[in-house]
């Protein structure tokens, strides 16, 4: 077992073909992003290697890369730990997210057609069902898919690239508040779909900005109540 434990079956053995170093990095990053590896958790190379079915070397390299990117803290004489984000870090990221997502919503309202609207509606149904089933992991995944689809419909590859750089951190911060946001988050998504469907750029911008700000406020409330 890992130092603070992981649910049985959470960590699949990695296939050997392909760039192993990259695959180990992606596997660890996904575990951190979904909080299967929790903020502050001690990461032991040998245990991670055993769970992933690899040697310690690619794990060591992945942890060093994750440290450089701010996902892991390497502490002298103590080892590696999942980074514990500060409230200020979260605020900075979620503020940037609001700017990117609001512009994406505006462009989606200007550019999307019936197929795009149908895809957004299907994702709303998926997310609403996840909330009804109290499936937080699925709700978080559906939320990420929904926002990625809006970004795709915006049709701006530079904007999409910038959003992609913060996407995983957004999921990291959103996961702890997903249950609190619950049904209301998807009510707001439905409002956004209606604005995009009506080709109302101003309304789409406003709805998305309010939506992302609600998530930001909920995150801060959670931190202060902890």
Secondary structure, DSSP 8 states (H G I E B T S, - for coil): --TT---TTSS----SSS-HHHHHHHHHHHHHHTTSS-TT-EE-HHHHHHHHTS-HHHHHHHHHHHHHTTSEEEETTTEEEE----HHHHHHHHHHHHHHHHHHHHHHHHH--HHHHHHHHHHHHHHHHHHHTT-HHHHHHHHHHHHHHHHHHHT-HHHHHHHHHHHHHHHHHHHTTHHHHHHHHHHHHHHHHHHHHTT-HHHHHHHHHHHHHHHHHHHHHHHHH-
